[in-house]
Amino acid sequence: MKFGIIAFACLVAAVSAHYDYKVGNVPTTVNQDFINLILRHVSQPIFVEEYRKYIETPVIDADRYVSVDIFKNKIYKFFKTYDMGLVLPRRRPYTVFDEHFLEQTGLLFNVFYYSKDLPTLFENIIWARENVNEMMFVHALTLTVFHRSELKNIVLPPLYEIIPNHFFNYEVLQKGIDYKLNGLWKLNSTFTLTTDYTSRYYLDKFQEQRVSYFTEDIGINSFYYYFYQRYPLHLGVKEIFSLDKEPVGELWLWMHQQLLARYYLERISNDLGDIPDFLWVKGIKNGYWPMLRYKNGMEFAYRSDYYSYESMDKDLLQNIVDWELRIKGLIDHGVITLGETTISIKDSDFVNKLGLILLGDVKDVRFYRYLIVFYHMLAGGRGTVKQDPYFITPSVLEHFETCLRDPVFWQLYKRVVKYWLQYKDILPHYVVKDLYVPVKIENVIVSPLKTFFEYDEVDVTNAVDIDLVEKEHKFQFKVRQPRLNYEPFDVTVNVDVETAGEYTVRFFLGPKVLNRYQLNDVRQNFFELDHFIYDFKVGKNTIMRKSREFLYFFKDLVKVGGGEYLSQYGFPMNLLLPKGKVGGMPFTFYVIVHKNDFKQQLGFPFDRKIDYYNFFVPNMYFKDVIISQFVDLDVHADTPLNNFYYNSVIPMHSIRVPMNVDYYQNGKLDDVFVHTSDIYNDVWYTKYLKIGKYNHHSKIYNSHPESRFDRYGKVVLDKSIYHQDKPIYRERDEVVPNTRYMDRDVVGKDWIKY
């Protein structure tokens, strides 16, 4: 006992030194410093001595909550559940896709949210930090910071710093733990490792892993987690946040449709094509091993290859089949009945209610309650829920911050979005009167679009437990990961206006469209880049918009002075553009100016089927653009990101440039192009890399930044290629400065072909 007291005293001193908090400097209220401190090493006990007095007894005085009724109906239930030993203990895997844990999370959130003042909230947070499952605590605290008005200026540390084991392969995190345990940190207190993605292990087996740099990106996975914190319909507490006044169901559907569109653009950049359809009866061909590990050492549940119908829980599967048939039926009949409320398909709120039904936010109707929950549980690989929920290992599909990693997620939500499309296909087409405004877009100029991979460093020190005795040292563990990014670009729109006023302007990016008759096939693959209101004057107007101004995109959280974090919780800006291809890949940039009408549904004008004869109006414009991947030879993690390094092991079609038969000269393939069969024969790798022929790429790029093939040798395409029957080749020293990629693309008349 004496030894334990001495050890604990050393522990407190060591951790206090680790955080540089001395007596008198420890935060005593809920502010930015307190949130930063309380979220460090959440899997370990609180080691700040000043906080130990709050961890023994929770605040159970009804007067310290907003009302006695709230305490009796919402607060007391949590403490009673805790006293009964039913609250999930610490260091156990947690998921909101389990109804027991979801209910407990909502109850804990009530304790935080209904605390009467900040001192009460302060004590409740410290008590829960020590006594409640750490992931449940993080979830409830995140919700509280998002929705309590007194905390609106607090910015949470990035989720991937709080729980790095949910974002980075345990292989690299284990190296950091070993480094610490071996005492090497005494020689160098900052340890930095380069990590990659699961594609390193499975690309040769599952081609879906080509896009792992997108599906495992820390920014997009954080975005998905934060969406459910902003709109926590899964908790069934929308009345607290007045979410019943917002079209959250429609927003949820549109968000997933846009995610799928953005994912599709990344797939075609890697020659993967359409997202495969998902059928329960056929099972899941591709297994998935996420290479993630819970803090207690247990691995995330994995799905074996050929995960079959026979392996699934038949009761749950039958419920899913029944619910899907009911949802399809109510769309076909055009009527939703919820209790005594009937909503017609002609009602503007129909799509919102449809989204809520799919999401399961219909407690009063038992016909659809757990559709999405069962989707995630069955497809993740656990097979059955007939287990003790306190001893489970959830799959990546059972966490908001990890589910995007699994290729099956995208197949599942393609199935979900089809219900939305089924509803949209019933609606009448948009006609000219819906689309036209007295505005003519004369030209759209998009500056060169270039993407690249660059290393991004993340502090993952929370993955390594705090040292107990070496208090004079500070240990910091960082990982460097190559992430997709792009060079900032500008969009200039020249407009001739007949009637002045405020109009809405939208930018979309979609796959290359060859002609107007292809639009219906690809309209759902257009990703909305920007949406803003512009005050037009009569006559000529010029809109200039920088990519950094686009509405939906935000930079990652960046730590600034004083330990604060600066940014917002939106779609990651680094993923604004798809990768494209080395040498260039064609896409379609779409601009529309339309009425400033807030009644228009999300996804306008691509949300409904297109009538080819009543869709094209002067206030819309299709522009062909090229996205070129810039290859940095210094970014060389063992991934398919830079195809140079993987080509000799795994054939990658994406390293060839778009081409057609006109590109052959004198019966021979030009040096700059690579044929598919040549890739498998390793011709490109042998000819251009092993012999060092193009070791001077960076010099070439810097000397001619406007050239189309910036990093690949002597051939540059001049814009005159688009005005003649056959392309013109120019030697690099003949490149024309400031050559634009594209001339005007007239809708329906001059669709540029590649």
N, C-alpha and C positions, 0 to 999 in steps of 0.2 A: 504493500500500500504506500509506504514511504517513497519507494522508488518511483511509483506511478505519479505521485504528486510532484516530485522533482523533475521527472521527464516532461510532465505537462507544463510546468513553469518554463523549462527550456524551450518548449515548443512555442508557447505564446511569445516569448522574447524573440525567438528566431523569426517568426512570421511578421511580427511588428516591424523588425528591422528590414525584412524583405519588402514590405510595402512602404517603407520610409514614413510610417505614421508613428509619431511620438505622443506621449500624454499631452492632451490639450489640442492636438491637431486632428484627432479622429472626428469625422463628421457626426454631428448629433441631431441631424434632421434629414429628411429625405430630399437630397439635392443630387447634383451630378456626381460629386465626389463619392457620396454614399453609394449610389447605384454602381459606379465603377468598382468600388471596393467589395460590395456584397456579392457581385457576380464573378469574382475571381475564385478559381478553384472551388466551384460549387459542389464538387463531390467530396470535398474534405470539410471537417468541422470548422466553425468560426474560430479564428485564432486571435482576434483582436480582443484584448483583455477587457476593455471597457464595455464590450457587448455581451459578455458572459452572463451578466445579471438578468438579461432579458430572455434567456433561452429555456428557463425552467418552467415558467408558468405563462400560458397565453392570456391575452386580454379578454376576459369573459364578463366584463362589467357592461351591462346593457346601456348605461348612460354614455359610454364612449363610442357608441355607434349612432347612426343618423336618426334612428327611432327605435322604440321598444318593440314595435311590431316587426320591423326588419330583423332585429336581433332574434326574436322568437321564431320567425318563419324561415330565415335564411342563414343566420350566423350560427345559432345554437346547434343546428343540425350537423355542421361540420365538426364542431368540437365533440359532439356526442359520438359521431362516427370515429373520430380519432381516439377517444377514450375506449371504444369497443375494439380497438386494434385493427380496424378495417381499412384505414388509410394506407396506401402503398408505402412500404418502408423505403428508406434511402438505399441507393446503390442496387436497385432492381430495375430492369428494363421497363420502360413506360411508353404507352401509346395512347393518344386520344381516340383511337379507333376501337378501344374497349369501353363499353358503356359504363362500367364501374369507375374506371379512372377518369373518364370524361365528366361524370357527375361530380367526382371529388374535386376535379380541377375547377368546375363551376362554383362549387361551394367555397373553395379556397379563394377564388377571385372575389366572391361576395364579401369575405372577411376583409380583404384589402380595399375593395371599392367602397364599401359602406362604413369604413372607419371614419369617425366623426371629424378628425383633424389629422394633421401631419404627425404630431407626436404619437398618436395611437397607431397610425399606419407604420411609423418607424419601428415601434415595438413589435407589431404583428409581422413585419417583414423579417426582422431578426429571429423571432421565434420560429417562423416557418422555414427559414433558411437552415436551421439546425435540426428540425424535427420532421420535415416533410420530404418526400422524394424530391431529389434535386431537379429532375426534369419537369415534374409537376410544378415545382416552385418557379422555375424559369418561365414556364408557360403562363402561369397566373400573374407573375410580376410584369411580364411583357404586356399582357392585356391591360393591367392597371396603369402602366406608364402611358399606354396609347389612349386611354379613355378617361382618366381623371384630369379634370381641368387644371388643377394646381401643378400637374407634372408635365404640362404641354411643352415646356422649354427643355425638358430632359431628353437627351438622345442616348438610346441604349448602345452599349458597345456592340460591335458586329457579332452576330450569332455564331459565326465560324471562329471567333476568338473565345467565346464563352464555352462552347462545346465543340472543339475542333475534331473530336473523334467521330462526329457525324458528318464531316466534310472531307477528311483526308484519309487516305489508305493507312491502315494500322501498321503497315511495313515501315513507313517513314516515321510515324510517331513512336514506334518501338525503338527505333535507332536513337531518338532523342532521350527516351527513358534510359536506354543502355548507357548513353553518354554521361547522363547524370549519375547513374548508379556506379559506374566505373571511376568516378571522381575526376574525369577529364575536364569538367567545368571549372575546376580550380585553376587550371592552366589557361582556359579561355572561357569566360563566363557567357559569351554569346555563341550559340551553336546554330548554324544555318545549313539546311539540307535542301537539295533540289528534289522535288517530287513530280510525279506524272499522274496519269489516269489509269483506270482499269483496262484501257485499250491495250496497254503494253502486254497484258496477259491473254487477252481473248480476241484480239483483232483477227488472228489467223483462223479462229473458229466461228465467231459471230461478226459479220460485217457491220451490224448495227453499232458496234463499238467505235466505228470511225468517227462518230460524232460525240464521243464521250467528253471531249473538251467543251462541248456545249451543254450536254445534259448534266455534267458534274461540275459545272462552273459554280463557284461559291456565290456569285452575285445572283444568278437566276434562281438558285435554290433558296437563298435568303428571301428574295422577292416573293416566292410562292408561300413561304412560311408567314411573312409579314402580311400578305393579303388576308389570310385567315385570322390574323390578329386585328386587322382593321375591320373586317366583317366576320365576327366570330359566330356565325350562324350555327356552327357545329355544337355550340354550348346551349342553344335554345334560349338565349337571353336577349333577343333582338329588341325587346321593349326597353331595356336599359339604355341602349345606344340610339334609340329612335330609328333603328334600321327599317322598321315597318314603313317609314316615310320615304325610303329610297328604293329604287328598282334593283335590289341586290341580286335577286334571282337572275335577271337579265344580265347584269354586270358579270355575274359568275359564269354564265354561259359564254358571253362575249370574250371574257378573259381567256377561257380555255380554247375558244376558237382561234384567238390571236396567238396563243402559245403554239398551237398546232401549225398555224401558218408560218410562224417564225422557224419552228423545227423543220418544216418541209423545205424551206429555203436552205437550211443547213444540210439537209439530206441530199438535195440535188447538187450542192456544191461538192459532195463526196460520192456522187454517182450511185446513190441508194434508191432514188425514185420515190414512189408513193409510200405512205405509211401503211404497213400491212393491216388488213382487216382482222378483227378478233372474233373468233367463234368459240363459245364455251365447249361445245361438243367435240371440237377438234383438239382441245387442249392447247398447251403452249410448247412449241418446239424448242425454243431457245431457253436454256437455263440462265440463271444470273447469280453470280457470286459477287457481292458488292465490295468485299475486302474492307469492311468497316467493323469495328469492335466496340461494344459497350464499355463503359468505364470499369465495370466489374470483371472484365475479361471475356465475357461471352460474346460470340460473334453474332452479327445480324443474321437472321434466318435467310438461307439461300434457297433458290428454286432449282431443282435438278432439271437436266435435259429431258425433253419429252414429258413434261408435267401433264399428266393425262386427266381426262374426265373422271376416270375411276379413282383417282387420288383425292378428289374433292369431296367435301361434305355435301351429301346429296340433299339434305334438308335445306341448307343455305342456297344451294344451286337451284332448287325448285322454287324457292322464294324469289330469287333473282329473275328466273324465267317468267313467273307469274307477274311480277311487278313490271317487267319490260313490256309484256303484252298489254297490261292495263294502260301504261303510259302511251303506247302506240295507239291504243283504242281511243283514248280521250282526245288525242290530236286528230285522228281520222274523223271522229264525231264532232269535233270543234267545240266541245263543252267540257269545262272543268267544274266538278261539283265538290266543294269542301264543306261538309256539314250542311248548313242551310244556304250557303252561298253558291251561286252558279255564275260562272264566268264564260262568256262566249269568245270564240276565236276572233271575233271582230273587235273585242275589247282590247285597248292598248295595254292593259295589265295582264293579258293572257300569257305572254312570254315570260313575264316576271314570275307568275305563279308556277309556270312550267319549270323554271329554274329552281324554285324553292322545293317543288316536289322531287326533282332529281337529286337535289342536295339533301333531302330528307327533313326539311324544316316544316313538317306538317304533323305535329304531334297529335292533333285531333283526328287524323286519318291513319289507320293502321295499314293501308294498302301499299304504301310506298316508303315506309319510314327509313329503312336501312339499306337502300339500294347501293349507294356509293360506298358505304362502309363495307358491305359484303364484297363489292368489286375489289377493293383493296386487300381485304383479308384473304380471299380465295386466290387471287392472282399472285400474291406475294410468295406463296409456297408453303404456308403453314398448313394448308389443306383442311384443317378442321379447327373450330373454336372450342371443341369439347375438351378443354384443358383447364387446369387451375390458372386463372388469370394472373395470379401473383407470382407465377413461375413460368413465364413465357419469354421467348426471344422474338420480338416482332421483326418483320422484314422491313426493307427500306420503303415499301409502299404504305407502311403504317406510321409514317412520320411525314409531316408536311415538308420538312427541310431536306428530306432525302428521296422522296418518291419520284422526282423527275429523273433520277439516275437510271431507273429500270426502263428498258425499252418497252416493256409491256404497258407502262403507264400511258404512253402516247397512243398505243393501240386501244386501250380501254376508253380514253377520253375522245378518241375519234368516234367510237361507238356512242358515247354520250352526246357529242355535238351533232350526231346524225338526227337525234330527236329534235334539236333546234332547227336543223335544215328541213326536216319533215314538216315542221310547222311553217317555216318560211316559204316552202314550195307551194303551200296552199294559198298564200296571200297573192293578191294581184301584182303584176309586174309594175315597176316604176315606168312611167311614161314621161313624155317631154315636159308636161306641166309640173311634174314632181321634181324634175332635175334642172330645168332651165331657169336661169337668171340673166338679166341683160348685161352680161359680161362675156367678153371673148378673150380667151387665153391665146395670145399670139405666139408665145415661145416660152420654153422652159430650158434653162441652162443649169446643168448640174456639174460642178467641178469634179475632177477625177476622183473615183472611189477606190481606195486602196486599203487593204486589211493586212494585218501582220500579227505575229505572236510575240509577246514580250513577257519577261519574267515579272511576277508580282510577288512581293514578300508579305507574309502574314505571320503575325505573332501567335504562336500556338503554345505558349508557355503553360497555359491551363491544362494541357494534356499531360504534363509532368507534375507529380505531387511535390509539394513544398518540402524543401530540406529542413530537417528538424534541429540540426546542431551547427551547421556551417553558416552562422548568421552574418559573418563578415563578408560573405560573397553574395552576389546577385546573379541568378541564372536566367537567361533569356533564350528561348528556343523559337527559331523562325523556320518557315519553309518557303522555298521559292518554287513557283509553279508557272509554267507558260500558259498565258491566257490570251484569247483572241481579243484584238482591239482594232481600231481603224484610225486613219488619218482624218482629222476634221475636214469637212467639206462645206460648200455653200450651195444654196439653191436660189436661183434668180428666176422669177416668174414675171413676164411682161404681159400686161393686161390692158385691154381697151374697154372702158366702162361707159355704158349709156346712161345708167341711172345710179346716182351716188347713193351711198349708204353702207351700213355694216353688213358684211357677208362672212360666212365661215369658209375657211380654206383648209383642205386636208391633203396630206401627202401619203401615198402608199408605195410600198415596194413589193413587187411580185415576180413570179417567174417570167422568163421571156415569152411573150405572146406573139405568135406568128401572124394572126389575123383576127378579125372581130368575131369570127365564128368559134374561136377557141376560148373565148372569155368565160362562158358558162362552165367549162370544164375546170378552169383554174381560179375562178373568182374567189373561192374560199381560201386560196393560198396567198392572197394579198395581205400584207402586214402593214398596219397603220403606223406611220412614223411620226406624224405631227397633226395637230388639230388646233386651230387658233382663229380668232375673230380679227378681221382687218377692215378698217374704215376707208372705203374707196372714194375717190373723187371722180367727177366726170372727165372722160378723156383717158389719156395714157397714164398708167400706173405701173410702178415697178416694185415688186416685193422681193426683198432680200432676206433670206433666212439662213442662219448658221446652224449646223448640225447640233452644236452644244445648246441651242435654244429649244430643241424639240421637246414637246410637252411631257411625254411619258417616261423620259429617260433621266436617270440620276447616276452620279458617280458613286463609287463605293464609299462607305463610311471612312473618313480620314481623321486620324487623331491629331488634334491641335493642342495649343498650349493649355496647361492646367489639367490635362487628362481628359478634356472634353472631346466629343466626337462631332464632326460636322458633316452633315448630308441629310438626305431624306430616304424613305423606304420605297423606291420605285424600281422599274425595270432597269437592269444594269446597262449603263451607257456603253460599256465596252462591247456589248452584243447588239448594238444598233444595226450593224450590217452583217450579213452572212459572209462566210470566209471567201466565197468565190473560188477562183482557181489561179494557179500560177499561169501567167500568160493572158489571163482575162476570161471572164465568163459573163454572158449577156443576161440582164434582168430588165424588167419593165418598171419604170418610175411613173406613177400616176398622180395627177393633180386635178382636183375639182374645187370649184368655187360654187357654193350653193347658199340657199336661204339660211339665215341665222334663226333656225327653228329648233327649239329645245324638245319638241315632240318627236323629232326624228329618232328612230331606233338605232341602237348601237350597231356599227358595221355598215351603215349607209355609205355608198349605194350598192355595195357588193353583197348585202345580206339577202337579197331576193334574186330569183332567176331573172336573167337579162333578156329583154325583147330586143333583138338586134336592130329592129327598124325604128325603135322609139327610145333608144338609150343614149346614142351619141349626140351630144350638144356642144355648142362652141365653148361653154364654160368648163369643159374638161379636156384633159390633154394626156396622151400616152407618150412617154419618152423612153427610148431604149438607152440603157446605160451599161457600162462594163464595170464589173468589180474584179480587181486584180489582187491576188495574194502576193505580198512582198515577203520573200524568204530571208530571214536573218540567220546567217550561218552560226551566229553566236548563241542562238537559242536552240539547243540541241538535246533536249530531254529525249529519252527513248520512247517516243510517241509517234504516231503517224502525222503529227502536225506539220513537221518539215519532212516532206516525203523523201528527201535525199537520203536520210539516215535509215529509213525503213525499206527502201526499194529493193535492196538486195535480199531481204528476208521475206517481205510480204508485198506482193504486187499491188500497186495503188494506181487506179485509173486516173485519179484526180490530178496527176502531175502533167497530163497532156492538155494542150489548149484546144478549144473548140475548132473544128476544122471540117471542110468538105472536100470533094474531089477536085475542086478548082485550085486547091493549094498544092497540088503535085506539079512539079516542073520537070519536063523532059523524062517522065516516067520514074523519077526518083523522088523520094521523100525529102523535103527540105530539112536541113539540120535542126531547125528550131522545133519541129514537130515530132511527136512520138506516137507510134502506132501501138494499139493495144497488145499485139503479139510481141512487139519489141520490149514492152515492159516485162513480160514474163520471161523473156530471154535475157533480161538484164542488160540490154544494149545501152539504154540511157545511162544507167549507173556506171557502167564500164567506160563508156565513151567520154562522158563529160565530168565525172567526179574523180574516179580513181586515178586518171591520168592528170588531173589537176588543170584541165583545160580552162575552166571558168572560175579559178580561184580569185579572179579580180572583179567579182560581181559587184561588191560594194562601191568600187570606183566607178563602174559603169552606171550604177543607179544614181550616184550623186552628180554625175556629169550631165545626165539627161533625165531629170525627174519626170518630164512629161511624156516620155516614150511609153508605149504600151507594154512591151516586154522588158520591163525595167531590169530584171535580173537574169535574163536568159539569152544573152548573146546579141547577134548582129542584126536580126530582122526587126523592123519596126513597121507597123501598119499606118499609113497615112490616111487621112480622112477621105481621100479620093477613092479609096476602096469601095465606098458606098455609092459611087457615081459611075462605075464602069462595070462591064460584064465580068471582068476578071480582076482579082486583086493585084495591086502594085506592091512590089517589095522594094524596100530601100535599105541600103547599108546603113549602119548606125551613124557613120560620119555624115550621112546625107539627111539626117532627121530634120524635119521642119520644126522650128521652135513654136511652142504654144499651140500645137496641133490639137484640135478638139476631137474627142472620141466620136461624137455623133453629130449629124445634122438633124434637121427637124424630121420628126416622124409624124406624118399626117394620118390620122385615124382612118382606117378602112381603105386607104389608097396606097400608102407607101410603107407597109410594115417591113422593116429591115430584116433580111434573112441572114442567117449565119450557116 
